[in-house]
Amino acid sequence: MTKEQKRKLFILMINMFIAIGSFGIVIPILPQYLMSINQGGTAAGLMVAIFAGAQLVFSPIAGKWTDQYGRRKMIIYGLAGLTASMFIFYIFDNIWWLYVSRVVGGVGAALLVPAIFAYVADITTIDQRARGNSLVSAAMSLGIVIGPGIGGFLTKFGLKAPFLISALVSLVAVIFSIIILEESQKAGAQGGTHALDNESMAKKMVRSVKMPYFIPLVITLVMSFGLMAYESVLGLFVDNQYGATPQEIAVMITATGIISVIVQLFVVDRIVGRIGEANVLILFLGVAAVGFMLSLLASSYGVFFGVTLLIFLATSILRPVLNTLISKLADNEQGFAMGMNNAYMSIGNVLGPLLAGIIYDVNIMYPFVLGLVLITLTLFGSIAWQKRMSKKNQKINIAES
């Protein structure tokens, strides 16, 4: 990559790091905080599901706006939404206001995520795309590393202190973007989205079925469902099952984040270059499935910790690989493709934690069984898709020769 490309990617990475880090600050204290206001697994699931639901509703719109109005504006507006969400979380204790906070945060994330990945597509070539997505994903993981560690420390000053710090840090990201960030989209390169301005979300979903990246979108949905079923009750589970403290939860999340940063910075690009995105997808879906199976057998906090590291290692590779697959097949509708990617992911993020929270209150092991089933289905679906793509490519090669 050129120096200019690296500079722009670095700015995106800082934005993503601050945005995710500010939210990561509150992760370790959520179990105790929810219990302090007499809430349990259902509320924990709803907190994630409502956030993802708002993402789902606004992602197609955000994708269109990203193509129509530019990446920079959507990144700034998205960060502003996340900032407002954290201030609401800090000010109010009522569970309904906390749900409102998650709606605002979900809208912010819907604006932010497709804009950032569309920005990456604007400034990279096809061959550089996997590397660019990996770097941005690594910044996300680094935010997860730093955020919970800070959050665990800040609990010494009270349960609400992390919420205030999170809001202030997120505000820094907004100011930083306004001052530093440049627009990446070239004038006139809007991929025909103006003709689709009045298209409803339902029509966008129908149109996505006809796109060449539809199967990766479905894989994203199912994988997100299973993964979020696991993640949404993780803090409550280790607290109830092993008596883990907020500091221990912070250590677990920090360790998984470190694994994610390492593999996204130094592994994803190399392994994709050697065996290709489709093979990487199948390989690490298999690793994730093994991890979910082992989570059902973990007998102690230490063993469960190790299994969680394995699962996060796999998913930290899968996320940028799926983004790259979709981006490569999207041609000049990067905003639409990334918006639909966010929408499909959000469907899984809504249904996964919502169902996981409900069945967690029935039996604390059920969310992990659900995750195992969904990840396994995703694995078999990916294998079938790869075989179909291989046959299609063979036919094209024969016809060309």
Disulfide bonds with the S-S distance in Angstrom:
none
